[in-house]
Each structure stands twice: as structure tokens, then as C-alpha cells.
Amino acid sequence: MKDFKPLLGTMRLPFVILAPACVLVGLGAALYTQGNVNWFHFVLTLIGGITSHICVNVFNEYYDFKTRLDEKTQKTPFSGGSGTLQAHPELAPAALTTAIVALAITGLIGLYFVFVRGWWLLPVGILGLALLYAYTVWMARNPVLCLLAPGLGFGTLMVLGTNFALTGVYSWTAFVASFIPFFLVSDLLLLNQFPDVEADQTIGRKHYPILIGRRKSGYIYIAFLLLAYLAIIVSVILHLLPLFSLLALLTLVLAVPVIRNVLKNSENVAALIPSMGQNVLINLLTPVLLAVGLFIH
């Protein structure tokens, strides 16, 4: 138990709340299209979402420790790792075991739903499990994959997977709703890479802030943020999402100052830190408000 407490740091638990926010979008889509769900199944999908997030966090902590990346990174409250394994290097094997166990729990929950709901869930599950391991180890070395993989995992796969687990079918509602966390979560990781440019280069990572610089990457960040809100508006106009989904636009009050700051201070990491915090809030509140809009349709 004494050793387990610092191990919690590798899970980055304060950030794991993002997974339930994305799972709620899948739940909202299921309730909107079907009217009711099996709440035991919802609890299982919620656990699976949380363990998947813990898995990718701990894999990231472990491999950043093994490559000594976190010793070089400019730490912020939102990037640069927890520092747990630097303070407790003897916990590295336990951290790897934790990641593998979290991966196994996620996979077992997915297998349960494959047998309960059908084999059409299998491609989503296999791709999701592959992303959990491959993001840190391989995808971070390819700028396109590094940009799109977080949104694919937390947006497309988590929302569609949750919706299928609860309904047994894929729906257009869940698909279009998944675009919102897709753009937002990819943006979350993109902005968090700004402080890590110099350190990430030393171990062979190649994301857009390294490839084209922070200023041009700032334009990608702004484009993805605006696309998230545009997806909401267009989906409501096309009657793919209910009118109350527009509640998610309320986070524009946070997004506008973030856009201004990124345009002004893309090369000034210290000045971007408040925006990184606001970006986390946008990622949490926008999917939750979208889910609320689906609940009260």
C-alpha cells in the first residue's frame, strides 16, 4: 500500500475525468436514439473508458521515464509528466504492470460487449487497444498520427464504442457527436506539446510544433477548435443532433480568449499556460454540455 500511493501519480488521475466526459456523449446519443439503456452496461463502459485513459497515461509515464524525456521537459501544470518515476525510479516495473493490467481490463470489458452486442464492435475495440499502446511508442514520431490519434481514441472510438455497447448499433447521432471530442482532444494534446518541443526532439518525436513550429501549429489549434463548434452547429441544422446540443456552444466564452492568446503568444510558453488550463476546461465542459443537450432533447 505504501508503494501504491506514489504509483497513483503515474495515472495522472486529475486528468482522467476526460474519459467520463467523452463516455457521457455516447450515453447521450444512446438515450437520444433509443430512449433507455441498461445502466449496468453503462457502468461497464464508464469503467472501460477510465481504465483506457489510465493505461495510456501510465504507458506515457513509463516510456518517458525510460527515454529520460521527463528529465529534459519544461514542466507545466498540464504537460511534462507527473515526475513520479523520477522521484521513485524503483516503481518503473510496477508502473508498466499497471499499464498492462489497465489495458487488460479495458480489453476484457470490450470482449464482454462483443459477445453481448455483436462482432461489429470488434474493429473499434481492436483499434482502440492498439492506440493505447502505440500512441507513445510509435505514433508520437509521426506528426499526422500524433495529431489525430488522441481525438480518434477519445472522440470517434470512445463515443461510438459506448453508443454501440449500449444500443447494439452504430448511429449517425453518435458519429456526428464524436466529432466534437475528436477535434477538442486532438487540440488538447497539440497545445500541450508547445512546451515540449526542444525536449521531444531529443528522443525522435515529430509532432507539428516540431515540424512546422509553434506559430503555424497555433493555426492548426485554432482551426480544430473552430471545427468542433462548427460540427455542433452543422449537425443541429441538419437535424442530426437536437436543438439543445447548442448548449455546448457556451464554452465559446472560454475559447475566444484562448484563441486570442494563442495568436499573440504562440512562441511564449509561459504566457500560454493559462490558456492550457482553459483548454482543459473546454475539453471537459463542451462534451458534458453536449451530452446534457442529448439528455433533455
N, C-alpha and C positions, 0 to 999 in steps of 0.2 A: 504493500500500500504506500509505503514511504517513497518507493521508486516510481509508483504510478502517477503520483501527483504532478511532478515536473513533466512527465510524459504527456499530460494533457495539453501542455503548451504547444507540442508539435501538431496538435489537431486544429489549432487556431479557432477555438470554439466561438469567440465573439463574432467571427465571420460566417460561421456555419448556418446562421439564421437565413442566409440567402437561399439555401435549398428549400426550406419550408415555404418561402415566398413564391418560388417557382412551382412547387408542387400544388400550391393553392390555385394557381392558374389552371392546371389540369383538372383539379376538382371543380372549379367554377365552370369550365367547359362541359364537364360531365353532367353537372346539375342543370346547366342551361339546355342541353340536348336531350337528357334522359329524365330529369326531374327528381331522381333519387339515386342513392348509391349504397353499396354495402360499406358501412363505416369501419368494420374490421379491415376490409381491403384498403380503405383509405389510410388507416394507421400503418399498415404494412408498407404502402407506397411512401409514406412520410419517413418511416424508419430507413427504407432503402435510399431515399434522397439524402438523408442526413449521413448515412454511412458512406455513400458515394463521395460526398463532399469531404468528409473526414479522410477518406482514402487518398484523394488527390492532394489534399493538404499535407498529409504525412509523407507521402512519396516525395513531394516537392521539398519538404524539410530535410528528408534523408539524403536525397541526391545533391541538394545544395550544400549540405554538410560534407558529403564525400568529395565533392569537387572543390571544397573550401570557398565556394562562391560567397556565402554569407559573411565571411571574414572581410570581404572586399566591398560589400554592398553599402551604399549610403542608406541607412535605415530611416524609415518614416513610420508613423503610426499605422500606415496602410500597405507598406511594402518592405521588402528586405528580410523577411522571415522573422520568426519569434525569438531566435537566439537560444532556444532551449538546448539544442545539441552542442552548441559552442560552450555552454555552461556545464553541460552534463554529457560529454562525449561517450561515456560508458553506456548510455542509453540508446546508442545508434542501432544495435541489433534489435532491441525491443521496439524501437520505432518502426523498423522495417517489418517486423512481425505484426505490429498494429495495423500498418497499411494493408498487409496481405489479408489479415482477418477481416478488416472492413470491406475489402474487395470481395472476399468470400461471402460475407453476409449479404452484400448487395446482389451478388450473383445468385445466391440461394433464393432470395425473395423474388428475383426475376424469374427463376425457374418455376417457382410456385405459380406465378401468374401465367407462364407459358402453358402449364398443364391445366390451369383453371380456365383461362381465356382463349388459348389457341396459339398456334405456331407463328401467327403473323407478328407476334410481339418479339420473336427471336432476333430478327435483324436489328431492331432498336436496342435490344439488350446486349448483343454481341458488340455492336459499335460503341455503346456506352462503356462497357467494361474495357474495351481496347483504349478508349480515350483516357480513362482514369490512369492507366499506366504510361501510355505513350506520350502524354502531353509534356511532362517534364523531361523525359528521357530522349525523345526524338522530335516531337512537333515544335518545340521551342527553337529548333535550329532551322525552321522554315518559316519565313515571315507570313505567308498566306495562311498556313495551318495554325501558326501561333495566334494570329488574329481571330480566325473563325472558330477554332476548336472550343474555346470557353463558351461562346454563345450556342454552338451546336449541342454541347453537353447539357448546359443548364436551361437552354431555351427549347430547341427542337426536340431533343431526346427526352428530357425530363417531363416536359409538358405533354408531349404525345404519348410517352410511356405511361404516365399517370392516368391520362384520359383512357387509354386502351385497357389498362389494368382495372379501371372502374366500370367500363362500359362494354368491353369486348370488341369494340370497333374503333377505327380511326375516323375523325370528323374534321370537316373544314373549319369548324369553330375552333377546335384545339390547334389546328395547323396555323391559322392566321394569328391566333392569340400567342403562339410560341414565338412569333417574330419579335414581340416586344422584349422579352428577356434575352432573345438571341442577340439583338443589337446592343442592349444595355450591358449584358455581362461581357461580351467581347470588348466593349468600350471600357468597362471596369478594369480589365486586365491590361488593356492598352495604355490607359493613363498611368496605371501603377508601374508600368515599365519605364516611364520617363526618368525616375531617379536611378535606374539600374543600368543605364546604357554602357557606361565605361566598365563596370564590373562584369556584366553579361558577355561583353566582347571577349573577355579573357578566357572564357570556357567554351567559346564557339557558338553561343546562342546568336540568333539572327532574326530579331523581330523588327518591325517597321521603324521604331525610334533609332535603331542602329543603322538600318539600311538607308533611310531617307532623311533622318534627323528628326528632332523633336518638333520643329515648327511645322513641317509638312505632315507629320503624324498627327499634329493637333487638328489639321483639317479633316483627316480621316475620323478622328474622335468626334468632331462636331457633326460630320455627315452621318455617322452611325447614330448619334443621339437624336438628330432630327428625324432620321428614318424610323426610329422607334415610335415617335409621336405621330409621324405620318401614317405608319401602319395602323395605328388606332383609328385615326380619322377616316382613312380609306375603307377600313373594314366595317365601320359603322355606316358609312354612306352606301356600301354595297350590301348592307344588311347581313353581313357575316358575323358581326358582333352586335349586341344590343346597345341601345342608346346610352344606357347608364355606364357603359365601358368608357365613355368620355370622362368619367371621374379620374381616370389615370392621367389625364392632361393637367391635373392640379399640380403635379410635380414640375411643371414648366417654371413655376416660381423659383425653384432651385436650379433648374437647368440654364436659365438665361444668364445669371451671374457667373456660372461655371464656364459657359461659352465665352463670355467676355474675358474672363481671367485667362483661359487657355489661349485666346487670340493675343492677349497682351503679354503673357508671361511664360510662353511655352519653353523658353530656354532658362527660366528661373525656377528651379525645382522648389526652393524654399517658399516662393510665392504661390506655388501650385498646391501646397499641402492642404490649405483649407478647402480647395476645390475637390481634392481627392476624398476628403470626408463627405462633402456634399454629394459627390458622385456615388458613394456607398449608399447614402440615404435615397437617392434617385433609384438605385438598383433594388432597394428593398421596398420602398413605398409604391412605386409605379406598378409592379406586378400585384401587390396586395390590393391596391385600388382597382385594378383591372378585374381581379377576382371578385371583389365586392360588387362591382358592376354586373358581373355574370350571376352572382348570387341573387341580386334583387331585381333581375330583369323583369 
